[in-house]
Amino acid sequence: MIVVMNSMLICVMLGVVGAAMGSFAGAQVWRLRARQLVEDKKAGEPYDKVELRRLKPLVGKKGRADRSIDLDTGKQLQWYDMIPVVSWLVLRGRSRYSGKFIGWFEFVMEVGVAAFFVLSYVYWPHTLDSPWAIGQFVVWLVAGVILAVQFGYDFKWQLLWTWLSLWVIVLGLIYVSLGMAIAGGSWAILVSAIGSVAILGGLYLTLWWISRERWVGLGDVILGGGLGLLLADWQLALVALIAANLVGTLIVAFGAISGKISRGQHMAFGPLLIIGAVIAQLWGGMLIDWYVGLFLP
């Protein structure tokens, strides 16, 4: 009973922290969008003037001056306007100051990252019985916040930020190093991680080179390499690859049937890679055992 209660308490705490990190990730998505619009304007490239005017207050502020504001009225948000999930539900998704519906994006980001934190703990495939093992879990959660930013941005504007993917690679290298420490310095972990990177990063690098960036972007290649390191297992990388393409196929099929996706329409692959990696990390071992059991009862 005590163990169950402790686990429930940890889940609640992770859910609260995850929702807060989801709110943070959602805010960074809008700040990055504002930054991109400013850079496009300086470079003389096409940009949405109305969107830039709306998001420009998010650019150039640092430290205490970088406070969350209502984009429609410019008023500074109070602490009770920024309680993850709760504030959105209380206000029914509307701005307290303008009364306009702010959309589902923030709510989905907060709930999504909270669910990611909780599910990662409940279905974590490794025992958390040492500082190294707990370190791996923390690295996975931190990487998840960065991936949430990439997910949201790529989903909305079909662009992955290279520097964020490089941070995922750094965290992936730390994850692999901790895995080697847990295994007593076994080089088998490193070899499997290299295989994982070759599958998720190398495959998309090949597709990027062959198609001259028509099929996948270089951002997908770099992201794939980072995800490969986080999985650190070539078998899990295969599961992630299959899951990403399966989810993408289902989305395209449903979109085509409903008329929401037209023939030749570009689809962001970054979110699919991230979904595939999460599925592989948390349930990949069970899926592999189930598949092998079909042929080797």
SEBATI-308847 format. One record per residue (C-alpha): residue number from 1; x, y, z. Coordinates in steps of 0.001 Angstrom, whole numbers, plus 500000, padded with zeros to 6 digits. Example, Ala and Ser with C-alpha at 12.3 -4.5 7.8 and 13.67 -1.06 7.14 Angstrom:
BEGIN
num:1 xx:512300 yy:495500 zz:507800
num:2 xx:513670 yy:498940 zz:507140
# end
This chain:
BEGIN
num:1 xx:500000 yy:500000 zz:500000
num:2 xx:502818 yy:502417 zz:500899
num:3 xx:504582 yy:501682 zz:497615
num:4 xx:501378 yy:502329 zz:495652
num:5 xx:500752 yy:505608 zz:497486
num:6 xx:504334 yy:506719 zz:496894
num:7 xx:503988 yy:505910 zz:493202
num:8 xx:500733 yy:507864 zz:492992
num:9 xx:502348 yy:510834 zz:494728
num:10 xx:505257 yy:510743 zz:492301
num:11 xx:502807 yy:510605 zz:489373
num:12 xx:500934 yy:513640 zz:490694
num:13 xx:504161 yy:515571 zz:491195
num:14 xx:505411 yy:514640 zz:487740
num:15 xx:502063 yy:515638 zz:486252
num:16 xx:502253 yy:519083 zz:487873
num:17 xx:505866 yy:519621 zz:486818
num:18 xx:505090 yy:518282 zz:483346
num:19 xx:502171 yy:520690 zz:482911
num:20 xx:504431 yy:523586 zz:483946
num:21 xx:507086 yy:522453 zz:481488
num:22 xx:504406 yy:522133 zz:478805
num:23 xx:503394 yy:525737 zz:479462
num:24 xx:507060 yy:526750 zz:479195
num:25 xx:507470 yy:524787 zz:475945
num:26 xx:504372 yy:526372 zz:474436
num:27 xx:505626 yy:529861 zz:475303
num:28 xx:508978 yy:529112 zz:473667
num:29 xx:507227 yy:528029 zz:470468
num:30 xx:505661 yy:531493 zz:470128
num:31 xx:508937 yy:533231 zz:471005
num:32 xx:510766 yy:531218 zz:468356
num:33 xx:508082 yy:532069 zz:465826
num:34 xx:508497 yy:535773 zz:466578
num:35 xx:512255 yy:535406 zz:466238
num:36 xx:511888 yy:533660 zz:462877
num:37 xx:509583 yy:536377 zz:461522
num:38 xx:512053 yy:539083 zz:462542
num:39 xx:514916 yy:537186 zz:460907
num:40 xx:512874 yy:536663 zz:457720
num:41 xx:512135 yy:540390 zz:457575
num:42 xx:515817 yy:541301 zz:458005
num:43 xx:516802 yy:538799 zz:455306
num:44 xx:514272 yy:540252 zz:452867
num:45 xx:512278 yy:537027 zz:452733
num:46 xx:508460 yy:536837 zz:452626
num:47 xx:506823 yy:537021 zz:456041
num:48 xx:503392 yy:537564 zz:457562
num:49 xx:503261 yy:541243 zz:458560
num:50 xx:500120 yy:540842 zz:460653
num:51 xx:501607 yy:537922 zz:462573
num:52 xx:504871 yy:539795 zz:463139
num:53 xx:503018 yy:542819 zz:464480
num:54 xx:501162 yy:540568 zz:466912
num:55 xx:504214 yy:538618 zz:468105
num:56 xx:506842 yy:541368 zz:468039
num:57 xx:506410 yy:542165 zz:471792
num:58 xx:507944 yy:538714 zz:472451
num:59 xx:511246 yy:539689 zz:470812
num:60 xx:514215 yy:541426 zz:472397
num:61 xx:513202 yy:541219 zz:476056
num:62 xx:515509 yy:539601 zz:478589
num:63 xx:515506 yy:538851 zz:482287
num:64 xx:512777 yy:540489 zz:484362
num:65 xx:511505 yy:542411 zz:481333
num:66 xx:510626 yy:539157 zz:479562
num:67 xx:507156 yy:538736 zz:481060
num:68 xx:504196 yy:536880 zz:479569
num:69 xx:501621 yy:539185 zz:477999
num:70 xx:498241 yy:538987 zz:476340
num:71 xx:499084 yy:539271 zz:472639
num:72 xx:495772 yy:540907 zz:471735
num:73 xx:495827 yy:543686 zz:474337
num:74 xx:499498 yy:543856 zz:475355
num:75 xx:498587 yy:543582 zz:479037
num:76 xx:500892 yy:541644 zz:481342
num:77 xx:499477 yy:538317 zz:482476
num:78 xx:499080 yy:537747 zz:486205
num:79 xx:500129 yy:534557 zz:487983
num:80 xx:496541 yy:533322 zz:488156
num:81 xx:496294 yy:533619 zz:484365
num:82 xx:499217 yy:531219 zz:483909
num:83 xx:498358 yy:528217 zz:486086
num:84 xx:498918 yy:525315 zz:483686
num:85 xx:495714 yy:523613 zz:482501
num:86 xx:493642 yy:525154 zz:485339
num:87 xx:493687 yy:528731 zz:483995
num:88 xx:492725 yy:527548 zz:480513
num:89 xx:489803 yy:525524 zz:481885
num:90 xx:488582 yy:528293 zz:484216
num:91 xx:488642 yy:530858 zz:481408
num:92 xx:487294 yy:528274 zz:478928
num:93 xx:490223 yy:528906 zz:476630
num:94 xx:489591 yy:532646 zz:476378
num:95 xx:491722 yy:535655 zz:477161
num:96 xx:490747 yy:537354 zz:480417
num:97 xx:491413 yy:540755 zz:478841
num:98 xx:490107 yy:540535 zz:475269
num:99 xx:487607 yy:537706 zz:475646
num:100 xx:488934 yy:536076 zz:472469
num:101 xx:489412 yy:532322 zz:472225
num:102 xx:493164 yy:531709 zz:472391
num:103 xx:493014 yy:528271 zz:470791
num:104 xx:493821 yy:524737 zz:471891
num:105 xx:497580 yy:524876 zz:471390
num:106 xx:498579 yy:525911 zz:474914
num:107 xx:496173 yy:523472 zz:476540
num:108 xx:497360 yy:520558 zz:474395
num:109 xx:501010 yy:521385 zz:475104
num:110 xx:500427 yy:521482 zz:478867
num:111 xx:498368 yy:518290 zz:478987
num:112 xx:500654 yy:516559 zz:476497
num:113 xx:503893 yy:517169 zz:478383
num:114 xx:502193 yy:516319 zz:481695
num:115 xx:501038 yy:513016 zz:480194
num:116 xx:504542 yy:512431 zz:478821
num:117 xx:506087 yy:512880 zz:482276
num:118 xx:503586 yy:510583 zz:483990
num:119 xx:503600 yy:507863 zz:481316
num:120 xx:507393 yy:507931 zz:481212
num:121 xx:507456 yy:507109 zz:484918
num:122 xx:504690 yy:504481 zz:484822
num:123 xx:506071 yy:502649 zz:481775
num:124 xx:509783 yy:503357 zz:482174
num:125 xx:511450 yy:500112 zz:481037
num:126 xx:514443 yy:500394 zz:483373
num:127 xx:514705 yy:500156 zz:487138
num:128 xx:515362 yy:503427 zz:488965
num:129 xx:517649 yy:501856 zz:491552
num:130 xx:520807 yy:503931 zz:491210
num:131 xx:521866 yy:507553 zz:490701
num:132 xx:522931 yy:506681 zz:487144
num:133 xx:519539 yy:505146 zz:486360
num:134 xx:517665 yy:508112 zz:487838
num:135 xx:519980 yy:510388 zz:485857
num:136 xx:518968 yy:508635 zz:482649
num:137 xx:515309 yy:509145 zz:483476
num:138 xx:515838 yy:512853 zz:484214
num:139 xx:517761 yy:513292 zz:480952
num:140 xx:514846 yy:511667 zz:479105
num:141 xx:512364 yy:514091 zz:480701
num:142 xx:514514 yy:517140 zz:479952
num:143 xx:514901 yy:515996 zz:476357
num:144 xx:511129 yy:515557 zz:476243
num:145 xx:510599 yy:519256 zz:476983
num:146 xx:512919 yy:520237 zz:474122
num:147 xx:511190 yy:517736 zz:471854
num:148 xx:507829 yy:519257 zz:472803
num:149 xx:509053 yy:522624 zz:471471
num:150 xx:510248 yy:520977 zz:468268
num:151 xx:506988 yy:519043 zz:467984
num:152 xx:504829 yy:522146 zz:468375
num:153 xx:506875 yy:524306 zz:466018
num:154 xx:507212 yy:521698 zz:463276
num:155 xx:503524 yy:520828 zz:463541
num:156 xx:502470 yy:524461 zz:463079
num:157 xx:505090 yy:525768 zz:460638
num:158 xx:506955 yy:522708 zz:459231
num:159 xx:510341 yy:523744 zz:460582
num:160 xx:512764 yy:522153 zz:463037
num:161 xx:515299 yy:524313 zz:464847
num:162 xx:518778 yy:522866 zz:464370
num:163 xx:520178 yy:524210 zz:467654
num:164 xx:517375 yy:522522 zz:469599
num:165 xx:518109 yy:519207 zz:467878
num:166 xx:521791 yy:519655 zz:468739
num:167 xx:520785 yy:519947 zz:472400
num:168 xx:518884 yy:516679 zz:472005
num:169 xx:522093 yy:515127 zz:470667
num:170 xx:524030 yy:516421 zz:473694
num:171 xx:521423 yy:514954 zz:476042
num:172 xx:521516 yy:511731 zz:474026
num:173 xx:525276 yy:511464 zz:474518
num:174 xx:524783 yy:511961 zz:478267
num:175 xx:522060 yy:509294 zz:478211
num:176 xx:524390 yy:506810 zz:476482
num:177 xx:527229 yy:507618 zz:478893
num:178 xx:524960 yy:506977 zz:481873
num:179 xx:523843 yy:503719 zz:480265
num:180 xx:527457 yy:502628 zz:479963
num:181 xx:528038 yy:503502 zz:483623
num:182 xx:525035 yy:501398 zz:484630
num:183 xx:526360 yy:498492 zz:482546
num:184 xx:529787 yy:498721 zz:484143
num:185 xx:531455 yy:500370 zz:481177
num:186 xx:530167 yy:497852 zz:478635
num:187 xx:530934 yy:498938 zz:475078
num:188 xx:527894 yy:496993 zz:473861
num:189 xx:525736 yy:499963 zz:474891
num:190 xx:527784 yy:502299 zz:472710
num:191 xx:527733 yy:499910 zz:469744
num:192 xx:523950 yy:499555 zz:469985
num:193 xx:523587 yy:503346 zz:470270
num:194 xx:525668 yy:503817 zz:467121
num:195 xx:523388 yy:501345 zz:465355
num:196 xx:520377 yy:503287 zz:466597
num:197 xx:521785 yy:506549 zz:465223
num:198 xx:522559 yy:504830 zz:461910
num:199 xx:518943 yy:503684 zz:461609
num:200 xx:517156 yy:506906 zz:462610
num:201 xx:519750 yy:509428 zz:461460
num:202 xx:521588 yy:507579 zz:458697
num:203 xx:518459 yy:506403 zz:456902
num:204 xx:516990 yy:509887 zz:456724
num:205 xx:520371 yy:511289 zz:455715
num:206 xx:520307 yy:508902 zz:452766
num:207 xx:516747 yy:509890 zz:451856
num:208 xx:517655 yy:513567 zz:452196
num:209 xx:520650 yy:513141 zz:449868
num:210 xx:518830 yy:511030 zz:447264
num:211 xx:515749 yy:513262 zz:447115
num:212 xx:517716 yy:516522 zz:447385
num:213 xx:515551 yy:517482 zz:450390
num:214 xx:512232 yy:516805 zz:448639
num:215 xx:511259 yy:513857 zz:450874
num:216 xx:512786 yy:514844 zz:454211
num:217 xx:514630 yy:517909 zz:455471
num:218 xx:518065 yy:518083 zz:457049
num:219 xx:516329 yy:518977 zz:460301
num:220 xx:514724 yy:515526 zz:460337
num:221 xx:518172 yy:513966 zz:459896
num:222 xx:519663 yy:515812 zz:462878
num:223 xx:516593 yy:515140 zz:465013
num:224 xx:516741 yy:511454 zz:464057
num:225 xx:520352 yy:511272 zz:465236
num:226 xx:519428 yy:512773 zz:468610
num:227 xx:516479 yy:510424 zz:469043
num:228 xx:518723 yy:507502 zz:468121
num:229 xx:521055 yy:508401 zz:470979
num:230 xx:518169 yy:508754 zz:473429
num:231 xx:516918 yy:505290 zz:472523
num:232 xx:520479 yy:503908 zz:472543
num:233 xx:519266 yy:500585 zz:471135
num:234 xx:519121 yy:499632 zz:467460
num:235 xx:516082 yy:497426 zz:468009
num:236 xx:514170 yy:500289 zz:469617
num:237 xx:515249 yy:502517 zz:466720
num:238 xx:513581 yy:500075 zz:464319
num:239 xx:510415 yy:500171 zz:466416
num:240 xx:510509 yy:503988 zz:466369
num:241 xx:510964 yy:504015 zz:462599
num:242 xx:508061 yy:501623 zz:462029
num:243 xx:505819 yy:503436 zz:464521
num:244 xx:506546 yy:506861 zz:462998
num:245 xx:505710 yy:505687 zz:459489
num:246 xx:502650 yy:503754 zz:460660
num:247 xx:501249 yy:506773 zz:462508
num:248 xx:502006 yy:508949 zz:459476
num:249 xx:500247 yy:506509 zz:457150
num:250 xx:497154 yy:506440 zz:459363
num:251 xx:497051 yy:510247 zz:459541
num:252 xx:497421 yy:510599 zz:455768
num:253 xx:494775 yy:507936 zz:455128
num:254 xx:492302 yy:509559 zz:457524
num:255 xx:493080 yy:513015 zz:456154
num:256 xx:492626 yy:511876 zz:452552
num:257 xx:489293 yy:510199 zz:453336
num:258 xx:488021 yy:513251 zz:455223
num:259 xx:489343 yy:515635 zz:452573
num:260 xx:491627 yy:517489 zz:455000
num:261 xx:494825 yy:516348 zz:453268
num:262 xx:495235 yy:516794 zz:449531
num:263 xx:497469 yy:514869 zz:447175
num:264 xx:501064 yy:516092 zz:447292
num:265 xx:500540 yy:518136 zz:450465
num:266 xx:503665 yy:518461 zz:452611
num:267 xx:503486 yy:516821 zz:456023
num:268 xx:505835 yy:517575 zz:458915
num:269 xx:507734 yy:514403 zz:459793
num:270 xx:509423 yy:515672 zz:462951
num:271 xx:506357 yy:515119 zz:465172
num:272 xx:506000 yy:511598 zz:463785
num:273 xx:509633 yy:510809 zz:464606
num:274 xx:509117 yy:512088 zz:468142
num:275 xx:505931 yy:510045 zz:468607
num:276 xx:507711 yy:506965 zz:467260
num:277 xx:510645 yy:507468 zz:469644
num:278 xx:508352 yy:507816 zz:472672
num:279 xx:506450 yy:504667 zz:471700
num:280 xx:509721 yy:502793 zz:471213
num:281 xx:511228 yy:503918 zz:474523
num:282 xx:508199 yy:503177 zz:476694
num:283 xx:506622 yy:500193 zz:474942
num:284 xx:509230 yy:499048 zz:472425
num:285 xx:510456 yy:496153 zz:474550
num:286 xx:506926 yy:494790 zz:474940
num:287 xx:506251 yy:495189 zz:471213
num:288 xx:509459 yy:493354 zz:470328
num:289 xx:508634 yy:490511 zz:472726
num:290 xx:505124 yy:490284 zz:471275
num:291 xx:506422 yy:490214 zz:467691
num:292 xx:509084 yy:487608 zz:468421
num:293 xx:506472 yy:485525 zz:470258
num:294 xx:504420 yy:485309 zz:467082
num:295 xx:507185 yy:483306 zz:465404
num:296 xx:508911 yy:481709 zz:468394
num:297 xx:506189 yy:480565 zz:470792
# end
